[in-house]
Amino acid sequence: MTVWTPLRLRDVTLPNRVWLSPMCQYSAGADGTPTDWHLAHYGARAAGGLGMVMVECTAVAPDMRTTARDLGLWSEQQVAGHRRLVQVIETAGSVPALQLGVAGRKSSHGVPWDNAGTRSAVAPEDGGWQPLAPSAVPFAGLAVPREMTSADGTRVLEDLDRASRNAHRAGYRLLELHGANGYLFHQFLSPLANRRTDEWGGDLQARLRFPLEMVRALRSGWPQDKPLVVRLPAEDLLAGGLTTEDMTLVAKQLGANGADMVDLSSGGLVPEAGRLSEPLHNARYGPLFRTAGVFVAASGAVCETTRLGEAVPGLVDAVLVGRALLRDPYWALRDRGSEFWPRQYHRAF
Ligand SMILES: Cc1cc2nc3c(=O)[nH]c(=O)nc-3n(C[C@H](O)[C@H](O)[C@H](O)COP(=O)(O)O)c2cc1C
């Protein structure tokens, strides 16, 4: 087996195991719909020989966006925009996938190229909104979130159910929940962000209760023949936070509740968390997470196709590539024969 070997998840066959990692473009229209930028960006990458193109973190509700320029999937207009995006990705030869996000306390901040940037809150009077989270503990310079009530929880589960139905209607073939990098799922899971004393807080099993409901809500709206992935931290990379032991247990329970694969992406819950940078850093956790009985993918400094071919199959079932594919949409094709390039480009060789 190599990274170019197809992978079957439920009834979906991914033609290879090198996938586009979800990357926010902060370029949605004012109503959260995909724009021409998204068509150009994802179309170019879909023509780059990737087994799957995962569209960036897309919010399930207006107050669960990170910024006012995030994509959304709660309205019919957004469904129509995503359908167009799906068609472009399929036409260019890749499998269309979507990451759904529920930002929680990492919500209502600036876009990276604004003066304020992603670590500064945008106040309601400036077009922002009040973030919700398991506990009233802020992330860095962002607003203090309001602690979620059980009614808020019910609403978030309904948002997830609707978004997964909309993702299916738009034509996506694989769905990922963003459960890492300090988003709501991760906030509930980690003792560093969840200080609750009710049934949603306490030991790991209690902190996992709402995240598991989130996965079940997604599954209820997502067809049984299509795969569901959860992006997870392999650990919090900070003393007192989630450990690899905690997270393998979580992965096992996700598998029992309808998830087919975990996609490892560590850190990001708090600014002080450690940062990994060596090649294939999240993929190195792969063998451990495979013991949880789920498929395992990982992102993080997957930078050389030759190394990828040698190292990846022993570690994980698939890799997601981020920054290298921003720099070069044809990165995955560079080490492959001309027959793998789009036939429209064959006269280039
Ligand atoms: C511009 C940019 C936007 C990103 N947006 C997201 C996102 O929407 N969802 C997510 O899970 N990760 C996001 N990430 C993280 C990437 O998906 C990826 O996990 C990370 O960049 C590490 O992989 P790499 O070393 O191949 O870049 C983003 C990264 C970048 C550079």
The ligand as a MOL file (V3000), in Angstrom:
LIG
                    3D

  0  0  0     0  0            999 V3000
M  V30 BEGIN CTAB
M  V30 COUNTS 31 33 0 0 0
M  V30 BEGIN ATOM
M  V30 1 C -4.6150 29.7540 6.1900 0
M  V30 2 C -4.9540 28.5780 7.0710 0
M  V30 3 C -6.2760 28.3500 7.4300 0
M  V30 4 C -6.6210 27.2400 8.2220 0
M  V30 5 N -7.9440 26.9840 8.4830 0
M  V30 6 C -8.2860 25.8220 9.0890 0
M  V30 7 C -9.6490 25.4060 9.1500 0
M  V30 8 O -10.5610 26.0240 8.5860 0
M  V30 9 N -9.9200 24.2530 9.8130 0
M  V30 10 C -8.9250 23.4800 10.3780 0
M  V30 11 O -9.2200 22.4440 10.9690 0
M  V30 12 N -7.6310 23.8220 10.2770 0
M  V30 13 C -7.2900 24.9500 9.6260 0
M  V30 14 N -5.9680 25.2360 9.4320 0
M  V30 15 C -4.9600 24.2130 9.7960 0
M  V30 16 C -4.6300 23.3140 8.5840 0
M  V30 17 O -5.7670 22.5890 8.1470 0
M  V30 18 C -3.5040 22.3030 8.9070 0
M  V30 19 O -3.9630 21.4090 9.8690 0
M  V30 20 C -2.2490 22.9980 9.4010 0
M  V30 21 O -1.8910 24.0880 8.5570 0
M  V30 22 C -1.0700 22.0050 9.4640 0
M  V30 23 O -0.8390 21.3930 8.2310 0
M  V30 24 P 0.3660 21.9050 7.2370 0
M  V30 25 O 1.6370 21.7920 8.0310 0
M  V30 26 O 0.3210 20.9710 6.0790 0
M  V30 27 O 0.0720 23.3310 6.8720 0
M  V30 28 C -5.6030 26.3620 8.6910 0
M  V30 29 C -4.2660 26.6210 8.3570 0
M  V30 30 C -3.9390 27.7000 7.5410 0
M  V30 31 C -2.4920 27.9080 7.1500 0
M  V30 END ATOM
M  V30 BEGIN BOND
M  V30 1 1 1 2
M  V30 2 1 2 3
M  V30 3 2 2 30
M  V30 4 2 3 4
M  V30 5 1 4 5
M  V30 6 1 4 28
M  V30 7 2 5 6
M  V30 8 1 6 7
M  V30 9 1 6 13
M  V30 10 2 7 8
M  V30 11 1 7 9
M  V30 12 1 9 10
M  V30 13 2 10 11
M  V30 14 1 10 12
M  V30 15 2 12 13
M  V30 16 1 13 14
M  V30 17 1 14 15
M  V30 18 1 14 28
M  V30 19 1 15 16
M  V30 20 1 16 17
M  V30 21 1 16 18
M  V30 22 1 18 19
M  V30 23 1 18 20
M  V30 24 1 20 21
M  V30 25 1 20 22
M  V30 26 1 22 23
M  V30 27 1 23 24
M  V30 28 2 24 25
M  V30 29 1 24 26
M  V30 30 1 24 27
M  V30 31 2 28 29
M  V30 32 1 29 30
M  V30 33 1 30 31
M  V30 END BOND
M  V30 END CTAB
M  END
